Amino acid sequence: MPEPPTEFLERFAASMRVAPGLEPTPQEEVASPPQRAAAPPPAPAAPAAPRTPAASKGGPPPLPSARRAAAQVQRPVIPSVAEPIVPPTPVDPFHLGGNVARRPEWIPDSPAEPSVPWTPPGIPVAGEQRPIETPTTGPILRAPSETAPVPVAESEMGSLMRELPLAAPAVAAAGGAVDEVPEGMLVAQPARARPRPSRRGEWPELDELEQGPAPLWRRPWVIAVFVVMLGIGWIVGHSQAPDNDVHATPMSRLLRTVGLGGARFTANIDSDPPGAWIAIDGRDLGRRTPSTLELLPGEHALTLSMPDLGEVKVDLKGKRGQKVKVNEALHGSLDVVASDPSLPVQMSLDGSPQGYLPVHVTKLPPGLHELQFSGPKMQPWAQNVNVGIRKNMKVVSKPMLSPATGVVQVLAQMNDENGSAPLSGASVYVDGDLRGTTPATIELPRGPHSLRVQFEGVTAPIQVLDLPGGNKRFATFQFGLDSDLPPLKLDGSMAKLLSKSPAVISASLDGLDADDLREAWLHLLTPDGLWSRFPVTISAGDHGALLNVSFPVSEFNGEQKAIWYLSAATKQGDDFFTEMQKSGR
């Protein structure tokens, strides 16, 4: 413990002295209790405290608090006996009456000890008196009560009301409730200190140190963050995902995700044929039929359209929660007539025969369609027509006036180890008839023709050429190459085919499996001058693929001659033909 300052020690020693006039004589000494020793000679009294300026200059009397402080300063200090000083019990409060201050009286240590009145310095002590012990603590002041009133002047009322505390027990002892305070009196209560939490952390247990930190998935805040992020992602994803709501915005989609969307009705839009573009109230939705839309309740203008083919408008109306179905037919129609009604012209629509003109086609899908025309002694021709939505198209067929003949040039080449060279002198057969040698230029009627070239007993594969009128075609035949492709051979004579019953055409491809063939056809020139084809049955034989087909004899009632040939194609793209045949009765 540090040593007190020197100034403090000097002041403490001066306070222990007693004034010379206050030293008791041997006859005046007060008998001390048995347990206490004799007191040492008194020291000179301490100098009196200076008076306040208000008291020296006159004027209003000092406040009670000032008089209390002056009384404490002027109180003399008398040293006690050699034994340790025993703190006295709190003294009774002093009371103020009028402008005169009452001097405080000490409360005796015990009921057996008489109280010693206080004597100002310079006044001799009468009778036996023992030294006054200096209390270690200041006097305890008690507030006046109804049992112990203190008269107060009106001039001190204002200042006294600011300083006198009124304890709750005193009010209760006076007969009033603790919470009831007399009118005009202020109550001072001690402040309650808030308990301060301890800033020192607790030491963890040994088991907690051994366990280590908990994994992230076991921490509540990690799970909460994951759930919140998942919910936000789900809401944002649903708000941005496309849906059937035509009038939807990102905010309305977000509200509908949480169940706060506006009123809608459902419309199922379809068309026949499907694929029409949909527009609502003039706004293109970028959707095609069939489609399901969600619209605001009320009336809407529905538009179904196809590029360059027209459109159709429909009024659409629905109520909240209602389901409306729309299915609009967009078909058009077609009327086809011949420019010369006396000519028998046949028509096919997109490959489907429609009969002789005139032809009326209903329920025709909008779009581009192909019309094929043919007739006796006429070159076949085709024409395209664009049918609009719910439109009727009219077409007049005009035969193509082309030359009746064309030109074909037949060439041959010889191939060896030195390369290839033109071959001259090879025999050229057209439709089974010898027409010259290579190189040969032959004028033929328009239409299909078979070409066969033979050189020194070797026959090159047969070719069939469809010669258009007014055109020139080239046909080249190769010799000197070892080809592993067999020729397509007819089985038996076909000269009297029309007289046979049943009339069956058989052919073979020796050395070629039936699975290698993709298709085979019978090509026949009908009595009306048009070429038609009929499918051929392919089967496996002992030496290769077999081809069989029933000849349509009924097509040639009264006719004496029929012109036809067979064709076959492999899956690798190789073509096989027979020579043009002329069958009779």
JOZIDA-V364834 format. One record per run of one state. SS is the DSSP state (A for helix, B for strand, O for the rest). FROM is the first residue (numbers start at 1). LEN is the number of residues. If there is no record, write none. Layout:
SS_FROM_LEN / SS_FROM_LEN
//
This chain:
O_1_5 / A_6_10 / O_16_4 / A_20_3 / O_23_6 / B_29_1 / O_30_23 / A_53_5 / O_58_6 / A_64_11 / O_75_3 / B_78_1 / O_79_17 / B_96_2 / O_98_2 / B_100_2 / O_102_27 / B_129_1 / O_130_3 / B_133_1 / O_134_20 / A_154_10 / O_164_4 / A_168_6 / O_174_32 / A_206_6 / O_212_4 / A_216_3 / O_219_1 / A_220_21 / O_241_4 / B_245_1 / O_246_4 / A_250_8 / O_258_7 / B_265_8 / O_273_4 / B_277_4 / O_281_2 / B_283_6 / O_289_2 / B_291_5 / O_296_2 / B_298_9 / O_307_3 / B_310_9 / O_319_4 / B_323_7 / O_330_2 / B_332_7 / O_339_6 / B_345_5 / O_350_2 / B_352_5 / O_357_2 / B_359_6 / O_365_2 / B_367_9 / O_376_5 / B_381_7 / O_388_4 / B_392_6 / O_398_7 / B_405_12 / O_417_2 / B_419_4 / O_423_4 / B_427_4 / O_431_2 / B_433_5 / O_438_2 / B_440_6 / O_446_1 / B_447_9 / O_456_2 / B_458_2 / O_460_3 / B_463_5 / O_468_4 / B_472_8 / O_480_9 / B_489_2 / O_491_6 / A_497_3 / O_500_4 / B_504_7 / O_511_3 / A_514_3 / B_517_9 / O_526_5 / B_531_5 / O_536_1 / B_537_4 / O_541_3 / B_544_7 / O_551_2 / A_553_4 / O_557_4 / B_561_10 / O_571_4 / B_575_3 / O_578_3 / B_581_4 / O_585_1
//
